[in-house]
C-alpha cells in the first residue's frame, strides 16, 4: 500500500517462508534464504525504510518491524535454529545483527531517532539483547564462544543513556593507621 515500494524474495531449498508487508512510500524489503524451514517476516509502515535479511542453514527465523521514516535494519545468519528480531520505531535508526552457529538469538529494539545498534556473535546458544529508547544512542556488542549473554538498555537523554546509576561507595574496611591485617 503506497508508492515506490520494493519487495524482493530469493529462496533456495525446501519449506522456506517469507512474508513482506509494506504501507507507505519508497520502502525496500529484501529476503534471501538458503536451506530448509527458514522463516522471514518483514513489516514496514512509513516512508523510506530499508530491511534486508539473509539466512543460510536450517530452521532460522528473522522478524523485522519498521515504523517511521528512514530506518535501516540488516540481519544475517548462518547455522541452525538461530533467531533475529529487529523492531524500529522512529526516524533514521540503524540496526545490524550477524550470527554464526547454533541456537543463537539477537533482539534489537529501537524507539526514537538516530540510534545505532550492532550485534555480532559466533558460537552456540548465545544471546544479545539491545534496547534503545530515546535519541542518538550507540551500542556495538560482540561475543564468541558458547552460552554467553549480553543485555544492553539505553534510554532517555542523548549518547548512551541518562544519568549514572552507580551504587553508593562501600565504607572503608581498614581505617588508616590500623596496621593492616584487615
C-alpha positions in Angstrom: 0.0 0.0 0.0 1.7 3.2 -1.2 4.0 4.3 -3.9 7.6 3.3 -4.9 7.8 0.3 -2.6 10.1 -2.6 -3.5 10.0 -6.2 -2.1 12.3 -8.9 -3.2 12.5 -12.6 -2.1 15.0 -15.2 -3.2 14.7 -18.7 -1.8 16.8 -21.9 -2.3 15.9 -25.1 -0.5 12.7 -26.5 0.9 9.8 -25.3 3.1 11.1 -21.7 3.5 8.6 -18.9 4.1 8.8 -15.1 3.6 6.1 -12.6 4.5 6.6 -9.0 3.4 4.1 -6.2 4.2 4.6 -2.5 3.3 2.5 0.5 3.9 3.8 3.9 3.0 6.1 5.2 0.2 9.6 4.2 -1.0 10.2 1.3 1.4 12.5 -1.5 0.4 12.5 -5.1 1.7 14.9 -7.9 0.7 14.9 -11.5 1.9 17.3 -14.3 0.9 17.0 -17.8 2.3 19.2 -20.8 1.5 18.3 -24.1 3.3 15.3 -25.6 4.9 12.4 -24.3 7.0 13.7 -20.8 7.4 11.2 -18.0 8.1 11.5 -14.3 7.4 8.8 -11.7 8.3 9.3 -8.0 7.2 6.7 -5.4 8.1 7.2 -1.7 7.1 4.9 1.2 8.0 6.1 4.7 7.0 8.5 6.0 4.3 12.0 5.3 3.1 12.6 2.3 5.4 15.0 -0.4 4.3 15.0 -4.0 5.6 17.5 -6.7 4.5 17.6 -10.3 5.7 19.9 -13.2 4.6 19.6 -16.6 6.2 21.7 -19.7 5.4 21.1 -23.1 7.1 18.0 -24.6 8.6 15.2 -23.6 10.9 16.4 -20.0 11.3 14.0 -17.0 11.9 14.2 -13.3 11.2 11.5 -10.8 12.1 12.0 -7.1 11.1 9.4 -4.5 12.0 9.9 -0.9 11.0 7.6 2.1 11.8 8.6 5.7 10.9 11.0 7.2 8.3 14.4 6.2 7.0 15.1 3.3 9.3 17.6 0.6 8.3 17.7 -3.0 9.5 20.2 -5.7 8.4 20.0 -9.3 9.5 22.5 -12.0 8.5 22.7 -15.5 10.0 24.3 -18.9 9.1 23.6 -22.0 11.1 20.7 -23.9 12.7 17.8 -22.6 14.9 19.1 -19.0 15.1 16.7 -16.1 15.6 17.0 -12.4 15.0 14.3 -9.9 15.9 14.6 -6.2 15.0 12.0 -3.6 15.9 12.4 0.1 14.9 10.0 2.9 15.6 11.2 6.4 14.8 13.5 8.3 12.5 16.9 7.2 11.0 17.6 4.3 13.3 20.2 1.7 12.2 20.3 -1.9 13.4 22.7 -4.6 12.2 22.7 -8.2 13.5 25.0 -11.0 12.4 25.3 -14.5 13.9 27.0 -17.8 13.0 26.4 -21.1 14.8 23.5 -22.9 16.5 20.7 -21.8 18.7 21.7 -18.1 18.9 19.3 -15.2 19.5 19.6 -11.4 18.9 16.9 -8.9 19.8 17.2 -5.3 18.8 14.6 -2.7 19.8 14.9 1.0 18.8 12.4 3.6 19.8 13.5 7.2 18.9 15.8 8.8 16.4 19.4 8.4 15.2 20.1 5.3 17.2 22.7 2.7 16.1 22.9 -0.9 17.3 25.4 -3.5 16.1 25.3 -7.1 17.3 27.7 -9.9 16.2 28.0 -13.4 17.7 29.8 -16.6 16.7 29.2 -19.9 18.6 26.3 -21.7 20.1 23.5 -20.7 22.5 24.5 -17.1 22.7 22.0 -14.2 23.4 22.3 -10.5 22.7 19.5 -8.1 23.7 19.8 -4.4 22.8 17.1 -1.8 23.7 17.4 1.8 22.8 14.8 4.3 23.9 15.4 7.9 23.1 17.8 9.6 20.6 21.4 9.3 19.5 22.3 6.1 21.3 25.2 3.8 20.1 26.0 0.2 21.1 28.3 -2.4 19.5 28.3 -5.9 21.1 30.4 -8.9 20.0 30.7 -12.3 21.5 32.5 -15.5 20.5 32.0 -18.9 22.2 29.1 -20.7 23.8 26.4 -19.9 26.4 27.2 -16.1 26.6 24.6 -13.4 27.3 24.8 -9.6 26.7 21.9 -7.3 27.7 22.0 -3.5 26.9 19.5 -0.9 27.8 20.0 2.7 26.7 17.3 5.2 27.4 16.5 8.9 27.9 18.8 11.8 27.1 21.5 11.5 24.4 24.6 9.5 23.8 24.3 6.2 25.6 21.6 6.9 28.2 20.7 9.1 31.0 22.1 9.6 34.5 24.6 7.3 36.1 23.0 4.8 38.5 26.1 3.6 40.4 25.6 2.1 43.9 26.9 4.1 46.9 30.6 3.6 47.7 31.2 1.0 50.5 32.6 2.1 53.8 36.3 1.7 54.3 37.0 -1.7 56.0 40.6 -0.8 57.1 40.8 2.7 58.7 44.1 4.5 58.0 46.8 3.6 60.5 45.1 0.4 61.6 48.3 -1.6 60.8 46.9 -3.8 58.1 45.5 -7.3 59.0 42.0 -6.5 57.8 
